[in-house]
Amino acid sequence: MLQILKEYIDRDMLVREYTKDGENVSHIVKTPIQHETDGEIIELPPNPLLQLQQENDELKARIEIMQQALDDLILGGV
C-alpha cells in the first residue's frame, strides 16, 4: 500500500513523496499550485481589431467629407 512519506512546496509545485515500505521514496508526484486572485479583476488590453475598426470608420468618414468638399470645389468652379 502506498503512503505519503513527505509533502512540501517547492517553488510553485506541491511535491508529494510516496513510499511502499514506510522508509524509502518509491516515487514523487509534483503538482502545480494555482494561485487565486482574491476577487482581483485583471484588466485585459484593448482589442487591437476593435481599435483598427474604429480608426477605419473614422478615416472613411473623413474621406467622405473631403470627397464632398472636392466635388463642391470642382463642380462649383465650372
C-alpha positions in Angstrom: 0.0 0.0 0.0 1.3 3.5 -0.9 1.6 6.1 1.8 2.7 9.8 1.6 6.1 9.9 3.2 6.7 13.6 2.8 4.7 16.6 1.4 6.2 20.1 0.7 6.1 23.0 -1.6 9.0 23.7 -3.9 8.6 26.9 -5.9 5.1 26.8 -7.4 4.8 23.0 -7.1 3.2 20.8 -4.4 5.6 17.8 -4.1 4.5 14.5 -2.6 6.9 11.7 -1.9 5.3 8.3 -1.7 6.6 5.2 -0.1 5.7 1.5 -0.3 7.8 0.3 2.7 7.4 3.3 5.0 11.0 4.4 4.8 12.2 4.8 1.2 10.7 7.0 -1.5 9.1 4.9 -4.2 8.0 7.8 -6.4 7.5 11.6 -6.4 4.5 13.5 -7.7 4.7 17.2 -8.5 1.5 19.2 -8.9 1.4 22.9 -10.0 -0.1 25.2 -7.4 -2.7 27.6 -8.8 -2.9 31.0 -7.2 -6.2 32.7 -6.8 -6.7 36.3 -7.5 -8.9 37.0 -4.4 -11.5 38.8 -6.5 -9.0 40.9 -8.3 -10.2 41.9 -11.7 -7.5 41.5 -14.3 -7.8 44.2 -17.0 -7.4 42.9 -20.5 -5.5 45.1 -23.0 -7.7 46.8 -25.6 -8.7 44.7 -28.5 -6.5 45.9 -31.4 -9.0 44.7 -34.0 -11.7 46.9 -32.5 -9.4 49.9 -32.3 -8.5 49.4 -36.0 -12.1 49.1 -37.0 -12.9 52.4 -35.1 -10.0 54.1 -36.8 -11.0 52.8 -40.2 -14.6 54.1 -39.7 -13.2 57.5 -38.7 -10.9 57.6 -41.7 -13.8 56.6 -44.0 -15.9 59.4 -42.6 -13.1 62.0 -43.2 -12.6 60.8 -46.7 -16.3 61.1 -47.4 -16.2 64.7 -46.1 -13.1 65.5 -48.2 -14.6 63.9 -51.3 -17.7 66.1 -50.8 -15.6 69.2 -50.4 -13.6 68.4 -53.6 -16.8 67.7 -55.5 -18.2 71.1 -54.4 -14.9 72.8 -55.5 -14.8 71.1 -58.8 -18.5 71.4 -59.7 -18.9 74.8 -58.1 -15.9 76.2 -60.2 -17.3 75.1 -63.5 
